[in-house]
Amino acid sequence: MTNFSSKDDSVQLVKEAADIVEIIGEHVNLKKAGTNYKGLCPFHSEKTPSFTVNPARGSYHCFGCNEGGDVFSFYMQYHNATFPEALKNLARRYNVTLPEKPLSHQDQERARKRINLYEIQERAATLFHETLLHDPLAAGARKYLEDREIPTEIISRFRLGYAPDRWDFLAGRITDSHRRDLACEAGLLVRKERGGFYDRFRDRLLCPIMNMSGQTAGFSGRILGAGQPKYMNSPESPVYDKSRLVYGLYQNREQIRKARRCLLVEGNFDLLSLAAKGFDYAAAPLGTALTRYQVRSLKGYAEEVVILFDGDAAGLKAAMKAVPVFLSEHVEARVLILPPEHDPDTFIRAHGKEALARKIETSVSLPEFVFHHLKSIHTTSVDGKARIVTEMQGIINELEDNSVEKTVFVSHFAQKLGIPPEQLVKTNAGIAPPGNADKNKDRKKTEPLTLSFKEKQFLEFLIIFPEYLQKFTEAGIEDVIIGSFGKLILKHLQESADDATGGQERLLDLAEGEERAFISELLITSPSYTDEEKEHTAAEKLGWLHHNRLKIMRENLTRQINEAHRSGDVALCMKLIEQKNSLDKGPGNQELS
């Protein structure tokens, strides 16, 4: 391991050591495009790749949603991690030793809590797993898995566990009060109203839920004996958000990437059964309706998703709810609904791997699935068509306006039903479809603020080469950058230079909103310079500043005089005129108050 005496040095070393293409490429399917790499943005829905990674500068930027930053920014946003967590995990991965440096109290508490929550759940996962493998109390659980044809290999790969039918199996092993509080927050224990604790999971086969860093974030348990609910998940916690996690994605990620396809199943045991029979490219949502965050996670690994839900009414309903999510996220998806008496687990055990493989190849596109399903319920009578249109409008209104998916979807169904397309997108009383107001608001927020060509030139150079900031400041850069947006960027550059860590990662950390998007875009689009070109460009720009400083100061004063005159501020107007007259007399009196 490489050791550094300063954490500030270590931050830069980790950034230099970390392969941003490797880190992002684990979650985004990146393809080389010249000197950069491009892929579908993991932070918003898009069909055409606008997410760009520049390995030379160690930065990324999405031209669709304006998210951007460095390897730390990506790790923090994608994994919902703090900066200390990102730094520590990347340092560990790239063998950089971090010296101790005090964090703020708030950062310390948050980081410590997350670390401790992961640690206690990891210990619990190990205990449950060892119990399942060896403890006599788990004999029934082992027999259950044997009957369901789940082999030891799968048990080990997914670290399946068993929580015995006891109220204190885990609680009795956690004697420290602080650790008990953590176990309660993680959802492993439940606090009694009259004092004391008891185990949340009892007589349940447990599936540890892993985040994409391989940490145990929570558990999903299936009861073996009598009792309800049949399935139980960990409650929400600082490390467990079931709307963002997908069961099996961590374990199956490489197989999914290799197959370029993901089988999306409803239940954990569907996934385990498929894996046992050789379908090791599946994933499962965590007992809730599929979310956009989960679909975005999938599209980083799979070019196509096959929705493989149960054949009963609940499975059909879940598949219908998933359709607009996939369409909105521009993810290619197909649907395979099994016979009513089957789920993926029972089907593959009854008919075998080859039969399921053939079945998967008969999966249909999302529009075809929706149409055939609604037609089977409502028929194509006049009344039936009216009910189909009503249900279709609910799906269509969830799609982005003017998107290709919406246009194709509407045209497809209008042709199938023999009705004008306008009838499918009809809205109430001329009100715009849901989401328009918000989209216009978002669009306004992301419009770049005005910069002159000269301001952009100088800021671009200083963002790429902040080591020249002091020379440019001494030469009068503050007189050139006069717009509020440009001044804000310049302020961030100065604050970044004053900070011991400095660098572009600190600059991105200081910036937010439009200025952050502007900086991250420049880091992607700005041309590369050789050392000779860099020195030559710096000399040219410094020369221009020295030559034009007085002219710029006069122009700024003239502009301020005109503004003071228009506003009727006579005193300020006279003061500015006096300053301009002093400036016009020569360079000996240039100080402005």
C-alpha positions as CSV (number, residue, x, y, z in Angstrom):
1,M,0.0,0.0,0.0
2,T,1.1,3.6,-0.7
3,N,1.2,5.8,2.4
4,F,0.8,9.5,2.5
5,S,1.3,11.8,5.4
6,S,-1.4,14.2,4.4
7,K,-5.0,13.4,3.7
8,D,-5.1,16.3,1.2
9,D,-2.4,14.6,-0.8
10,S,-4.3,11.3,-0.5
11,V,-7.5,12.7,-1.9
12,Q,-5.6,13.7,-5.1
13,L,-3.8,10.3,-5.1
14,V,-7.0,8.4,-4.9
15,K,-8.5,10.4,-7.7
16,E,-5.4,9.8,-9.8
17,A,-5.3,6.1,-8.9
18,A,-9.1,5.4,-9.4
19,D,-10.0,4.4,-12.9
20,I,-13.2,6.5,-13.5
21,V,-14.1,4.4,-16.6
22,E,-13.8,1.2,-14.5
23,I,-15.8,2.6,-11.6
24,I,-18.6,4.0,-13.8
25,G,-18.4,1.1,-16.2
26,E,-19.5,-1.3,-13.5
27,H,-22.9,0.4,-13.5
28,V,-23.2,2.0,-17.0
29,N,-22.6,0.3,-20.3
30,L,-19.9,2.6,-21.6
31,K,-18.7,2.6,-25.3
32,K,-15.7,4.3,-26.6
33,A,-16.4,7.5,-28.6
34,G,-13.1,9.1,-29.7
35,T,-11.1,9.9,-26.6
36,N,-14.2,9.8,-24.4
37,Y,-16.7,7.1,-23.4
38,K,-20.5,7.3,-23.7
39,G,-23.5,5.5,-22.2
40,L,-27.0,5.9,-21.0
41,C,-27.2,8.2,-18.0
42,P,-27.9,6.4,-14.7
43,F,-29.4,9.5,-13.2
44,H,-32.3,10.2,-15.6
45,S,-34.2,8.4,-18.3
46,E,-32.9,8.6,-21.9
47,K,-32.8,6.5,-25.0
48,T,-29.9,8.2,-26.8
49,P,-26.6,8.1,-24.8
50,S,-25.7,11.6,-23.5
51,F,-23.6,10.6,-20.5
52,T,-20.0,11.2,-21.3
53,V,-16.8,10.2,-19.4
54,N,-13.5,11.8,-20.0
55,P,-10.8,9.5,-18.6
56,A,-8.0,12.0,-19.2
57,R,-9.6,14.5,-16.9
58,G,-11.2,12.0,-14.6
59,S,-14.6,13.6,-15.0
60,Y,-18.1,12.8,-16.4
61,H,-21.0,15.0,-17.6
62,C,-24.5,14.2,-18.8
63,F,-25.7,16.6,-21.5
64,G,-29.3,15.5,-20.8
65,C,-29.7,16.3,-17.1
66,N,-26.5,18.3,-16.5
67,E,-25.2,16.0,-13.8
68,G,-21.5,15.8,-13.7
69,G,-18.4,15.6,-11.6
70,D,-15.4,13.4,-10.8
71,V,-15.1,9.8,-9.5
72,F,-16.0,10.9,-6.0
73,S,-19.2,12.6,-7.2
74,F,-20.3,9.6,-9.1
75,Y,-19.6,7.2,-6.3
76,M,-21.5,9.4,-3.8
77,Q,-24.5,9.9,-6.0
78,Y,-24.8,6.4,-7.4
79,H,-24.3,4.7,-4.0
80,N,-26.0,7.4,-1.9
81,A,-22.7,7.7,0.1
82,T,-21.0,10.5,1.9
83,F,-17.7,11.9,0.7
84,P,-15.7,10.2,3.5
85,E,-17.3,6.8,2.6
86,A,-16.5,7.4,-1.1
87,L,-12.9,8.3,-0.3
88,K,-12.4,5.4,2.1
89,N,-13.9,2.8,-0.3
90,L,-12.1,4.0,-3.4
91,A,-8.8,4.2,-1.4
92,R,-9.3,0.6,-0.2
93,R,-10.0,-0.5,-3.7
94,Y,-6.9,1.2,-5.2
95,N,-4.6,0.5,-2.3
96,V,-4.1,4.0,-1.0
97,T,-3.7,4.4,2.8
98,L,-5.5,7.4,4.2
99,P,-4.0,9.2,7.2
100,E,-6.4,10.1,10.0
101,K,-7.9,13.6,9.8
102,P,-10.8,14.8,12.0
103,L,-14.1,15.2,10.2
104,S,-16.9,17.5,11.2
105,H,-19.0,16.2,14.0
106,Q,-22.0,15.8,11.6
107,D,-19.9,13.9,9.1
108,Q,-18.4,11.7,11.8
109,E,-21.8,10.8,13.2
110,R,-23.3,10.0,9.8
111,A,-20.3,8.0,8.5
112,R,-20.0,6.1,11.8
113,K,-23.7,5.2,11.9
114,R,-23.6,3.9,8.3
115,I,-20.5,1.9,8.9
116,N,-21.9,0.4,12.1
117,L,-25.2,-0.4,10.5
118,Y,-23.4,-2.3,7.7
119,E,-21.2,-4.0,10.2
120,I,-24.0,-5.3,12.4
121,Q,-26.0,-6.5,9.4
122,E,-22.9,-8.3,8.0
123,R,-22.4,-10.0,11.4
124,A,-26.1,-11.0,11.4
125,A,-25.8,-12.3,7.9
126,T,-22.8,-14.4,8.8
127,L,-24.6,-15.8,11.9
128,F,-27.8,-16.6,10.0
129,H,-25.8,-18.2,7.2
130,E,-23.7,-20.4,9.5
131,T,-26.9,-21.4,11.3
132,L,-28.5,-22.5,8.1
133,L,-25.5,-24.6,7.1
134,H,-24.7,-26.3,10.5
135,D,-27.2,-25.7,13.3
136,P,-29.7,-28.5,14.2
137,L,-32.3,-25.7,14.6
138,A,-32.1,-25.2,10.8
139,A,-32.8,-28.9,9.9
140,G,-36.3,-28.0,8.7
141,A,-35.0,-25.0,6.6
142,R,-32.3,-27.2,5.0
143,K,-35.0,-29.8,4.1
144,Y,-37.2,-27.0,2.7
145,L,-34.4,-25.8,0.4
146,E,-33.7,-29.4,-0.7
147,D,-37.3,-29.9,-1.6
148,R,-37.3,-26.7,-3.6
149,E,-34.1,-28.0,-5.4
150,I,-31.9,-25.1,-4.1
151,P,-28.3,-26.6,-4.0
152,T,-25.5,-25.7,-1.6
153,E,-23.7,-23.8,-4.3
154,I,-26.7,-21.3,-4.5
155,I,-27.1,-21.2,-0.8
156,S,-23.4,-20.1,-0.5
157,R,-23.4,-17.8,-3.5
158,F,-26.4,-15.8,-2.2
159,R,-25.5,-16.3,1.5
160,L,-28.9,-17.6,2.4
161,G,-29.5,-17.8,6.2
162,Y,-32.0,-19.0,8.7
163,A,-33.4,-17.2,11.8
164,P,-34.7,-19.9,14.3
165,D,-38.1,-19.8,15.8
166,R,-36.9,-18.0,18.9
167,W,-37.6,-14.5,20.3
168,D,-34.0,-14.0,21.5
169,F,-31.8,-15.9,19.0
170,L,-30.2,-12.6,17.9
171,A,-31.2,-10.4,20.8
172,G,-29.5,-12.7,23.3
173,R,-26.2,-12.3,21.5
174,I,-26.2,-8.5,21.4
175,T,-25.5,-7.4,25.0
176,D,-24.1,-4.0,24.4
177,S,-26.8,-1.3,24.6
178,H,-25.4,0.8,21.7
179,R,-25.3,-2.2,19.4
180,R,-28.8,-3.1,20.4
181,D,-29.9,0.4,19.4
182,L,-28.2,-0.1,16.0
183,A,-29.8,-3.5,15.6
184,C,-33.2,-1.9,16.2
185,E,-32.5,0.9,13.6
186,A,-31.4,-1.8,11.1
187,G,-34.6,-3.7,11.8
188,L,-33.0,-6.8,13.2
189,L,-34.5,-6.3,16.6
190,V,-37.7,-4.7,17.8
191,R,-37.9,-2.7,21.0
192,K,-40.6,-3.8,23.5
193,E,-43.0,-1.2,24.9
194,R,-42.2,-2.2,28.5
195,G,-38.4,-2.5,27.9
196,G,-36.2,-5.1,26.3
197,F,-35.9,-6.4,22.7
198,Y,-37.0,-9.3,20.6
199,D,-36.0,-10.7,17.2
200,R,-37.8,-9.3,14.1
201,F,-37.1,-12.4,12.0
202,R,-38.2,-15.7,13.5
203,D,-38.5,-19.1,11.7
204,R,-37.6,-17.5,8.4
205,L,-35.3,-18.3,5.5
206,L,-33.3,-15.1,5.0
207,C,-32.0,-13.5,1.8
208,P,-29.4,-10.8,2.5
209,I,-30.0,-7.8,0.3
210,M,-26.7,-6.5,-1.1
211,N,-26.0,-3.0,-2.4
212,M,-23.8,-2.7,-5.5
213,S,-20.7,-2.4,-3.3
214,G,-21.5,-5.9,-1.9
215,Q,-22.5,-4.6,1.5
216,T,-25.4,-6.1,3.4
217,A,-28.1,-3.4,3.5
218,G,-31.0,-5.5,4.8
219,F,-32.8,-8.8,4.7
220,S,-35.9,-10.4,3.1
221,G,-37.3,-13.4,4.9
222,R,-39.8,-16.1,4.1
223,I,-41.6,-17.7,6.9
224,L,-41.4,-21.5,7.1
225,G,-44.1,-22.3,9.6
226,A,-47.5,-20.8,10.3
227,G,-47.8,-17.1,10.6
228,Q,-48.0,-13.9,8.7
229,P,-46.7,-12.1,6.7
230,K,-45.4,-14.8,4.4
231,Y,-42.6,-12.5,3.3
232,M,-41.0,-9.8,5.5
233,N,-38.4,-7.2,4.5
234,S,-36.2,-5.0,6.7
235,P,-37.6,-1.6,7.4
236,E,-36.2,1.5,5.8
237,S,-32.9,2.7,7.4
238,P,-30.0,5.0,6.5
239,V,-28.5,2.1,4.4
240,Y,-31.7,0.3,3.2
241,D,-34.0,1.9,0.7
242,K,-36.0,-0.9,-1.0
243,S,-37.1,1.4,-3.8
244,R,-33.4,1.6,-5.0
245,L,-32.2,-1.9,-4.4
246,V,-32.7,-5.0,-6.6
247,Y,-32.3,-8.5,-5.2
248,G,-29.7,-10.6,-6.9
249,L,-28.3,-7.8,-9.1
250,Y,-25.0,-7.7,-7.2
251,Q,-24.5,-11.4,-7.4
252,N,-25.7,-11.7,-11.0
253,R,-24.3,-8.5,-12.5
254,E,-21.5,-10.0,-14.6
255,Q,-23.8,-12.8,-15.9
256,I,-26.4,-10.2,-16.8
257,R,-23.8,-8.0,-18.6
258,K,-22.5,-11.1,-20.5
259,A,-26.1,-12.2,-21.5
260,R,-27.0,-8.5,-22.3
261,R,-30.4,-9.5,-20.9
262,C,-32.0,-9.6,-17.5
263,L,-34.9,-11.7,-16.4
264,L,-37.0,-9.7,-14.0
265,V,-38.9,-12.0,-11.6
266,E,-41.3,-11.1,-8.7
267,G,-39.9,-13.2,-5.9
268,N,-36.5,-14.0,-4.4
269,F,-37.2,-17.8,-4.6
270,D,-38.1,-17.4,-8.3
271,L,-34.6,-15.9,-8.7
272,L,-32.9,-18.6,-6.6
273,S,-34.7,-21.4,-8.5
274,L,-33.7,-20.0,-11.9
275,A,-30.1,-19.6,-10.8
276,A,-30.1,-23.2,-9.6
277,K,-31.2,-24.3,-13.1
278,G,-28.6,-22.2,-15.0
279,F,-30.6,-18.9,-15.5
280,D,-28.1,-16.8,-13.6
281,Y,-29.0,-13.5,-15.2
282,A,-32.1,-12.6,-13.2
283,A,-33.0,-10.0,-10.6
284,A,-36.0,-9.2,-8.4
285,P,-37.6,-6.1,-6.9
286,L,-38.1,-6.2,-3.2
287,G,-41.8,-6.9,-2.8
288,T,-42.9,-3.5,-4.0
289,A,-44.1,-2.0,-7.3
290,L,-41.1,-1.6,-9.7
291,T,-39.5,1.9,-9.4
292,R,-37.6,4.1,-11.8
293,Y,-34.5,3.8,-9.6
294,Q,-34.6,0.0,-9.9
295,V,-35.0,0.1,-13.7
296,R,-32.1,2.6,-14.0
297,S,-30.0,0.1,-12.0
298,L,-30.9,-2.7,-14.5
299,K,-30.1,-0.7,-17.6
300,G,-26.5,-0.2,-16.5
301,Y,-26.1,-4.0,-17.1
302,A,-28.7,-5.2,-19.6
303,E,-29.6,-4.1,-23.1
304,E,-33.0,-5.8,-22.7
305,V,-35.2,-6.9,-19.8
306,V,-37.7,-9.7,-20.0
307,I,-40.5,-9.3,-17.4
308,L,-41.1,-12.8,-16.2
309,F,-44.0,-12.5,-13.7
310,D,-46.5,-15.0,-12.3
311,G,-49.4,-16.0,-14.5
312,D,-52.1,-15.2,-11.9
313,A,-54.1,-11.9,-11.7
314,A,-51.5,-10.4,-9.3
315,G,-48.7,-11.1,-11.7
316,L,-50.6,-9.5,-14.6
317,K,-51.4,-6.5,-12.6
318,A,-47.7,-6.1,-11.6
319,A,-46.6,-6.4,-15.2
320,M,-49.1,-3.8,-16.3
321,K,-47.7,-1.4,-13.6
322,A,-44.2,-2.0,-14.8
323,V,-44.9,-1.0,-18.4
324,P,-44.9,2.8,-18.1
325,V,-41.8,2.6,-15.8
326,F,-39.8,0.8,-18.6
327,L,-41.2,3.1,-21.3
328,S,-40.4,6.3,-19.3
329,E,-36.9,5.1,-18.7
330,H,-36.3,4.2,-22.3
331,V,-35.3,0.6,-21.5
332,E,-36.0,-2.1,-24.0
333,A,-38.3,-4.7,-22.3
334,R,-40.5,-7.6,-23.2
335,V,-43.1,-9.5,-21.2
336,L,-43.6,-13.2,-20.7
337,I,-46.6,-14.2,-18.6
338,L,-46.6,-17.8,-17.5
339,P,-49.7,-20.0,-17.4
340,P,-52.0,-19.1,-14.5
341,E,-51.0,-22.1,-12.4
342,H,-47.3,-21.3,-12.5
343,D,-44.6,-18.9,-11.3
344,P,-41.0,-19.1,-12.6
345,D,-40.0,-21.5,-9.8
346,T,-42.8,-24.0,-10.4
347,F,-42.6,-23.8,-14.1
348,I,-38.9,-24.5,-14.4
349,R,-39.1,-27.3,-11.9
350,A,-42.1,-28.9,-13.7
351,H,-40.9,-28.4,-17.3
352,G,-37.2,-27.8,-17.2
353,K,-34.6,-25.3,-18.5
354,E,-35.1,-25.9,-22.2
355,A,-38.9,-25.3,-22.0
356,L,-38.4,-22.0,-20.1
357,A,-35.8,-20.9,-22.7
358,R,-38.2,-21.6,-25.5
359,K,-40.9,-19.7,-23.6
360,I,-38.7,-16.7,-23.1
361,E,-38.2,-16.4,-26.8
362,T,-41.9,-16.0,-27.2
363,S,-42.0,-12.9,-25.0
364,V,-43.8,-10.0,-26.5
365,S,-43.1,-6.2,-26.7
366,L,-44.7,-4.0,-24.1
367,P,-47.3,-2.5,-26.4
368,E,-48.4,-6.0,-27.6
369,F,-48.6,-7.2,-24.1
370,V,-50.8,-4.3,-23.0
371,F,-53.1,-4.5,-26.0
372,H,-53.7,-8.3,-25.7
373,H,-54.2,-8.1,-21.9
374,L,-56.7,-5.2,-22.1
375,K,-58.5,-6.9,-25.1
376,S,-58.8,-10.1,-23.1
377,I,-60.5,-8.2,-20.3
378,H,-62.7,-5.7,-22.1
379,T,-63.1,-7.2,-25.6
380,T,-63.2,-4.9,-28.7
381,S,-66.9,-4.0,-28.5
382,V,-67.8,-0.3,-28.5
383,D,-68.0,-0.3,-24.7
384,G,-64.9,-2.4,-24.5
385,K,-62.9,0.0,-26.6
386,A,-64.0,2.9,-24.4
387,R,-62.7,1.1,-21.3
388,I,-59.4,0.2,-23.1
389,V,-59.0,3.8,-24.0
390,T,-59.5,4.9,-20.4
391,E,-56.9,2.5,-19.1
392,M,-54.5,3.4,-21.9
393,Q,-54.7,7.1,-21.1
394,G,-53.5,6.3,-17.6
395,I,-50.4,4.7,-19.0
396,I,-49.8,7.3,-21.8
397,N,-50.1,10.2,-19.4
398,E,-47.1,8.8,-17.4
399,L,-44.9,9.0,-20.5
400,E,-42.8,12.1,-21.4
401,D,-44.5,14.4,-23.8
402,N,-43.0,14.4,-27.3
403,S,-41.0,11.3,-26.6
404,V,-40.5,8.7,-29.3
405,E,-42.0,6.0,-27.0
406,K,-45.2,8.0,-26.5
407,T,-45.6,8.7,-30.2
408,V,-45.1,5.0,-31.1
409,F,-47.3,3.8,-28.3
410,V,-50.2,6.1,-29.2
411,S,-49.9,5.3,-32.9
412,H,-49.8,1.6,-32.3
413,F,-52.9,1.5,-30.2
414,A,-54.8,4.0,-32.3
415,Q,-54.3,1.7,-35.3
416,K,-55.2,-1.4,-33.3
417,L,-58.4,0.2,-32.0
418,G,-59.3,2.0,-35.2
419,I,-59.6,5.4,-33.5
420,P,-57.8,8.8,-34.1
421,P,-54.6,9.1,-32.1
422,E,-56.0,12.3,-30.5
423,Q,-58.6,10.3,-28.6
424,L,-55.9,8.5,-26.7
425,V,-54.1,11.6,-25.6
426,K,-57.2,13.7,-24.8
427,T,-56.9,15.7,-21.6
428,N,-59.5,17.3,-19.4
429,A,-60.7,20.9,-20.2
430,G,-57.6,21.6,-22.2
431,I,-55.3,21.2,-19.3
432,A,-51.8,20.0,-20.2
433,P,-51.0,16.4,-19.5
434,P,-49.5,15.8,-16.0
435,G,-45.9,16.7,-15.6
436,N,-45.8,19.6,-18.2
437,A,-45.6,22.3,-15.6
438,D,-42.9,20.6,-13.7
439,K,-40.9,19.9,-16.9
440,N,-41.1,23.5,-18.0
441,K,-40.0,24.5,-14.5
442,D,-37.0,22.1,-14.7
443,R,-36.2,23.3,-18.2
444,K,-36.0,26.8,-16.9
445,K,-33.8,25.8,-14.1
446,T,-31.2,24.1,-16.3
447,E,-31.0,26.9,-18.9
448,P,-27.4,28.1,-18.9
449,L,-26.9,31.7,-17.7
450,T,-25.3,34.2,-20.0
451,L,-21.5,34.4,-20.4
452,S,-19.7,36.5,-22.9
453,F,-17.4,34.7,-25.3
454,K,-14.3,36.3,-23.5
455,E,-15.6,35.3,-20.1
456,K,-16.2,31.7,-21.1
457,Q,-12.7,31.6,-22.6
458,F,-11.0,32.7,-19.4
459,L,-13.2,30.6,-17.1
460,E,-12.7,27.5,-19.2
461,F,-8.9,27.9,-19.1
462,L,-8.9,28.5,-15.3
463,I,-11.2,25.5,-14.6
464,I,-8.8,23.2,-16.5
465,F,-5.7,24.9,-15.2
466,P,-6.5,26.5,-11.8
467,E,-2.8,26.8,-11.0
468,Y,-2.8,30.1,-13.1
469,L,-5.6,31.7,-11.0
470,Q,-3.2,33.9,-8.9
471,K,-1.5,35.3,-12.0
472,F,-4.8,36.0,-13.8
473,T,-6.1,37.7,-10.6
474,E,-3.1,39.9,-10.5
475,A,-3.6,40.8,-14.2
476,G,-7.2,41.9,-13.6
477,I,-9.4,38.9,-14.4
478,E,-12.0,40.2,-12.0
479,D,-12.5,43.2,-14.2
480,V,-13.2,40.9,-17.2
481,I,-15.7,38.6,-15.4
482,I,-18.6,41.0,-14.8
483,G,-21.7,38.9,-15.1
484,S,-23.3,37.4,-11.9
485,F,-22.9,33.8,-13.2
486,G,-19.3,34.3,-14.2
487,K,-18.5,36.0,-10.9
488,L,-19.9,33.0,-9.0
489,I,-17.7,30.6,-11.0
490,L,-14.7,32.8,-10.3
491,K,-15.6,32.9,-6.6
492,H,-15.7,29.1,-6.5
493,L,-12.3,29.0,-8.2
494,Q,-10.9,31.3,-5.6
495,E,-12.4,29.4,-2.7
496,S,-11.1,26.1,-4.2
497,A,-7.6,27.6,-4.5
498,D,-7.7,28.8,-0.8
499,D,-8.7,25.3,0.3
500,A,-5.8,23.0,1.1
501,T,-7.3,20.2,-1.0
502,G,-7.9,22.4,-4.0
503,G,-8.3,20.8,-7.4
504,Q,-11.3,20.2,-9.6
505,E,-13.0,17.9,-7.1
506,R,-13.1,20.7,-4.5
507,L,-14.4,23.1,-7.2
508,L,-17.2,20.7,-8.1
509,D,-18.0,20.3,-4.4
510,L,-18.3,24.0,-3.9
511,A,-20.5,24.5,-7.0
512,E,-24.1,23.6,-7.4
513,G,-27.0,23.9,-9.9
514,E,-26.1,25.7,-13.2
515,E,-22.5,26.5,-12.2
516,R,-21.8,22.8,-11.4
517,A,-23.3,21.7,-14.7
518,F,-21.2,24.4,-16.5
519,I,-18.0,23.2,-14.8
520,S,-18.6,19.5,-15.4
521,E,-19.5,20.1,-19.1
522,L,-16.3,22.1,-19.6
523,L,-14.2,19.3,-18.1
524,I,-15.6,17.0,-20.8
525,T,-15.7,19.2,-23.8
526,S,-12.6,21.4,-23.4
527,P,-9.7,20.4,-25.7
528,S,-6.5,18.8,-24.3
529,Y,-3.3,20.9,-24.1
530,T,0.3,19.9,-24.3
531,D,2.5,21.6,-21.7
532,E,3.9,23.9,-24.5
533,E,0.3,24.8,-25.6
534,K,-0.8,25.4,-22.1
535,E,2.1,27.9,-21.4
536,H,1.6,29.6,-24.7
537,T,-2.2,30.0,-24.1
538,A,-1.6,31.3,-20.6
539,A,0.9,33.9,-21.9
540,E,-1.5,35.0,-24.6
541,K,-4.4,35.5,-22.1
542,L,-2.2,37.2,-19.6
543,G,-0.9,39.5,-22.3
544,W,-4.5,40.3,-23.4
545,L,-5.4,41.2,-19.8
546,H,-2.5,43.5,-19.3
547,H,-3.1,45.2,-22.6
548,N,-6.9,45.6,-22.2
549,R,-7.4,46.1,-18.5
550,L,-7.8,49.9,-18.6
551,K,-10.2,49.6,-21.5
552,I,-12.3,47.1,-19.7
553,M,-12.3,49.2,-16.5
554,R,-13.5,52.2,-18.5
555,E,-16.3,50.1,-20.2
556,N,-17.4,48.8,-16.8
557,L,-17.5,52.3,-15.3
558,T,-19.5,53.6,-18.4
559,R,-22.0,50.8,-18.0
560,Q,-22.4,51.5,-14.2
561,I,-22.8,55.2,-14.9
562,N,-25.6,54.5,-17.4
563,E,-27.3,52.2,-14.9
564,A,-27.1,54.8,-12.1
565,H,-28.5,57.4,-14.5
566,R,-31.4,55.2,-15.5
567,S,-32.2,54.5,-11.8
568,G,-32.0,58.2,-10.9
569,D,-29.1,57.7,-8.4
570,V,-27.5,61.1,-9.0
571,A,-24.9,60.7,-6.1
572,L,-23.7,57.4,-7.4
573,C,-23.6,58.7,-10.9
574,M,-21.4,61.6,-10.0
575,K,-19.1,59.4,-8.0
576,L,-18.6,57.0,-10.9
577,I,-18.0,59.8,-13.3
578,E,-15.3,61.1,-11.0
579,Q,-13.7,57.7,-10.9
580,K,-13.8,57.4,-14.7
581,N,-12.2,60.9,-15.1
582,S,-9.4,59.9,-12.7
583,L,-8.9,56.7,-14.7
584,D,-8.8,58.6,-18.0
585,K,-6.0,60.9,-16.7
586,G,-3.6,57.9,-16.7
587,P,-2.6,54.7,-14.9
588,G,-1.4,56.5,-11.8
589,N,-4.8,56.6,-10.2
590,Q,-6.7,53.4,-10.9
591,E,-8.1,52.4,-7.5
592,L,-11.9,52.1,-7.5
593,S,-13.9,52.4,-4.4
